[in-house]
């Protein structure tokens, strides 16, 4: 049972670190500000949409890693509780 809790702890820590890294990467990229006097062309719109899509993908990956971390830690506490009975 001790090995199971150590594995779940390690998995929880790894996935929490992965979530933090994905959110760091998502927040690191800045969008270029657009002035209301500026005329946008298709290349500008393509860059804006691509930046939004990349940020959304990184946020999805971070949310999945955070959910995996929470699940691993929940299973670890459940294994700890089961070991008491």
N, C-alpha and C positions, 0 to 999 in steps of 0.2 A: 504494500500500500504506500510505502514511503517513496518508492520509485515513481508511482503514478502521480503523487502530489508534486514531486520535483519536475516531472515532465510537463504537467499542467502549468506550474509556475513559470517554467522556462518559455513555454508557448505563449502564455499571457504576456510576459515581458517583451518577447520578440514582436508579437503583433501590436502591442501598444507603441513600441518604437517605430514600427512600420507605419502606423497611422500618423504619428507625429511627423515622420519624414514626408509622407505624402501631402499632409496639410502644409508643411513648410514649403514644399515645391509648388503647391498651388498658390500660395500667397506671395511667393517670390516674384512671379511674373506680373508685371504691371501692364495695364492696357494703356494705349496711347490716347490721350485726351483729344477730343475732336471739338473744334470751335464751331459755333453756329454760323460763322461767316465762311467756313471752309466748304468747298464742294467735294463731295465724296464720289469716288468712282468705284468700279467693281473690285479693283484690287484692294482698296481700303476696306470695303465691306467684307471681302474674303478674309483679310487679316483679323478683323474684329470678330467675325464668326468663329474662325479657327482658334483664337485666343479663348473665347468663351467655352468652346467645346473641350479644349485641353484642360482648362480649369475645372470644368464639370467632371471630366473623366478622373482627374486626380482627387477631387472631392469624393467621388463614388468609391474609389479605391481606399481612401482613408476611412470612409464610413464602414466599409466591409472589414477592414483591419481592426477598427475599434470594436465592431460587433463580435469578431472572432476573439479578440482579447477579453471582452466581457463574458463571452460564453466559456472560454477556457478557465477564467477565474471563478465563474459560477460552478463549473464542474469540479474545480479544485476544492471549493468550500463544501460542495455536496459530498465529495469523497472523504473529506475530513469529518463531516458530520456522520456519514455512514460508518466510519471507522470507530466512532465513539459507541455505537450500539452493537 
